[in-house]
Amino acid sequence: MWDKLGPELDLEQGKKMIDDLAASGTIWLSFTGGEPMLRKELGAFIDYAADRGMETSVSTNGLHIEKRWQEIRRVGRVKISLDGPEEVHDRIRGKGSHRVALRAADTCREHGIPIKFSAVLAEHNLDQIDYLVDVSRQYETQVMFQPTTLNKLRDFEPNPVRPPIEGYRDAIDKLIALKQQGCREIANTIGGLRHIRHWPKNTGIECWAGLLSVSLEPDGTLTSCKRSPMEGKQRVFPANGFHDAFTQLKVPACEQCWDSGMIDLNHALSFNANTVLALLSRFYRRPARRVERVHMSLPASRP
């Protein structure tokens, strides 16, 4: 997907972008990818955003965390992909990747950097829920579950690891049952789990992507959602900055959403009482915040 985009923003352009985001009221900046830890300026971006009052997170497979943790020590949370035990995780992500993920978790815990696990439910790990919950309990954190995409991101080519529907829904039923029994290690709300149980059947949801959250590509292209098609995109660089691009952004009609974090946010903003209460209980120690989030992708052509 990245070959459809232009050159990545350099350090100074990235800082200018963060200035624009801060001036527009952004309070949460999520660095995704690709693999953001391959971008040598990541720590500088995190520090710059933190200095401007933004919360930050990094979504990673754990690469380079062990060696570069000091550069990202001010990040609000590191989200580490984990699919299951070593033989399951490495089957999809490559030999040694499970060890890298858990070493990253150990390093973050040792140095006081908050973590969360992220698990994509696919054909290879539907029977690994107990393992993922147990690991999350060992690290005193949570794991967020979500289904894989039917097609590759922003592509029409079928996803080769999409799970069988019946087995997938059995896995979601198990997550709902565990959640109802009080399992704190599952980050999803029950309402969110019930929604993603419908996968892959299109299930409408009132979506705030493009209004209160957006996705920013490495070259400065702005889209309403990291999973949305590129139509309706707006260029921030070279242009008149984030605010103008944001106000001109076209929000495409979306027939479904399988992004678990976004689903919970959409339910909360649509005043789904159970989801609101669940999210408040998750963040009850934090001060109230306005909801405005940017996902900044860093595929990292500059190791």
C-alpha positions, 0 to 999 in steps of 0.5 A: 500500500505504501507505494501509492504514497509520496515521500515521507515527512522529514523530522521538521515537517513532522514537527510542523505537523504536530504543531498543527495538530496541537493547535487544532486541539488534538489530545491523542496521537497514535503512531502506527505503521508499518512498523513505527520503531523502524523510524529513527525520529520516532522518539523525537516525535513522541517527545515533541508531542508530549511537550505540547500536551498530547497523549501518545501510543505506539503500535509495534511488533516489539522490534527494537524496543529492547535497544531503543526504549530510552527514546520512547520512554515518554510514550503513554502506551506501547501496544504490542501485537501478540497472536498466541504462543511461539509456534502460533505467533511465529507461523504468521510473523516469522521465526523469533518474532514471539520472543521479540514481542515478549522481550519488548513487554519485559523491557517496557515493564522493567522501565515503567512504560505502560503496555497493552497487547493487541490480538488479531483473530485469524484462522491460526489463533482462534483457540488461543484466547486462554493463552492471550488472557493468561499472558495479559494477566502475567503482565498486569495489562489487557489484550484487545481482540479484533477480527482480521480484515476480509481483504488486505488493507486498502486492497481487494485481494483476499486476506489469506488468514481470514478465519472460518466464520463459525469458528470465529463466532465461537471465539467471540462467544467465549470472549463475551462469556469471559467478560461477563464473568468479570475477566479484566484482561479483555480490553474490549467492551461487551457491546464491542464484542457483540458488534464484531461477532457479526463479522464479516456481515456488514453491520452498520454503526454510527461512525465518528471517523473523519470527525473526531479521529483521522488517519495521517499517512507518512507523506502527509496524506489525511484520510478519515480512517486508517482502514478507509479507502483513499478516496476523499483524501486531503494532502497536508504537505505541501498545502495549507496545514492540517486544519484546512485539510481537516475541514475539507476532508470528505467522510466516506459512507461506511457500511461496517467497522471491525476496528475494536477500539473505534467501535467502542469509541463510536458506541460511547459517542452514540451514548450506548450506556453500557459502553460509556460505563465500561470505558469510564471504568477503564479510565476512571483515574484519568482526568476528563478529556476531549475526544480527538485522535490522530493515527500517524502511520510511520512505515519507516523507510529510514531505519 
